[in-house]
Amino acid sequence: MAHVFRTISPELWMQQIFDVKSARQGGVVRRKLRDVERNFDLPRLQAEVKRRGYHAVLNGDQVVIFCKNDPVRLLC
């Protein structure tokens, strides 16, 4: 039996990232890289993050999006 991974459109999946409470409040959103690649597309997500003036980092298999326009500084 074949597995169907995508149950919503890529655009809706991406929209839901920025509709969560933490994103609306200027917080942090985290998604697994494999989910980004399967449901949307990393370059398209990067473009959307940049369009919104936010920042994102990749740490291991996690994409972390800072939903603020403030600069991001790595502490160590």
N, C-alpha and C positions, 0 to 999 in steps of 0.2 A: 504494500500500500504506500503510495506517495504521500509525503508530508507537505502540507501547505503552510508556509511560514508567514506570508504576508496576508493579513486579514483586512488591512485598511490601506488606503492610497498613500504613497510616499508624502504627498503634500499634507494630508491630514496627520500623519505620523509626526512630521516636523512641526506642524502647528501645535500639536499636543505638548511638545517639549516646552514651548514658551508659554503655554496656558496653565502649567502647574503653578500652585501657590507660591513655591519658592522663587520661581522665575518672575512672577508678577510683582513680588515684593523685593526684587533686586538681589536675590540670593544666588545659590549655586544649583546647577542641574548636572546630573551625572548619568551617562549612558555607556553601556558596553560598546566597544568599537565594532564588534561583530554585528550588533543590532543596528548600528548606524549604517554599516555597509550593506546589510541585508534589507533594511527597510527604506533607506533613503540613499545617501551617497556622501562620502566624507567631503569631497570638494564642494558639493552643493551646500552641505551643512556649514562648512567654513565660510562660504560666501554669504549665507544668511546671518551667521553670527557677526561677520564684519559689517554687513548692511545695517544691522541694529546697533552697531558701535560697541558690541560686547567683545569679550575675549574668551578663548578656549585653549585648553592644554590637553595634551595626550600623555597619560601616565600609564604605562603598561597597556592593559586592555581597556582602560577607562578614558572616555572623553569627558572632560569637566568644563562646563560652560559657566562663566561668571556673568550674570545677567545685570551688569552695571556698566556704565561708561567710564568708571574710574580706572586708572592705570593698574596693571597687575605687576607686582614685584615678587620675584622668587626670593625667599628668605635664606635658603641654603640648598 
